[in-house]
Amino acid sequence: MRKIKEKNLYLVLSEECGCGRNALDIAKSAIAGGIDMLQMREKAKPRSELLSLGHELCGLCKKNNVKFIVNDDPVLAKEIGADGVHLGQEDLKKYSIKKTRNLLGQDKIMGLSTHSLEQFKEANTKDLDYIAFGPIFPTKTKDYFIGTGDVEEVLNIAAKPVVFIGGINNDNIGELLKKGARNIAVIRAILKADDIKAKTEEIKRWLLK
């Protein structure tokens, strides 16, 4: 049984992208706008702050039936009772997929970033609940992007849900959806918006068409 549904709008939350707004306020507005999953990605905060913020975000998400994911750190995810963890390729050196699964248990969500068709094919054979693929379009988060050329093949071979990420906004989301994408992760398109709730609603409508 899959632990995440299809047609997810997945917000990757980082205060540094939020135009001075705090993470909890951003999360409340985005949840009101209809996000389905929220990842806490705060690389600059000390662990004590991550624990405090993580507990608050976890409680908020549970109250609103939103899946709460912690970036990079399965130990932190377990401490705060998150729904799961998202690992990058570099994280696998410290936390293998097997080690992470043993730590979190079978009921928790595990996602992994992939940045090429080869990485995706490798991840597709692993004990994961979703695979992120990107960055699809140019984004300030990465100094490269991979484009949409492999999207259809990725979806054809996918053994689990695929979350597309990287520079996705209202101008290009339609291109992805036409190729069959069903799960979209967003950072700046929502975090930089003047009205986070309204922008979230706008992007969510694309997914529900």
Summary of the structure (lengths in Angstrom):
residues: 209
radius of gyration: 15.8
end to end distance: 25.0
largest distance: 43.1
contacts: 692
relative contact order: 0.17
helix: 42%
strand: 17%
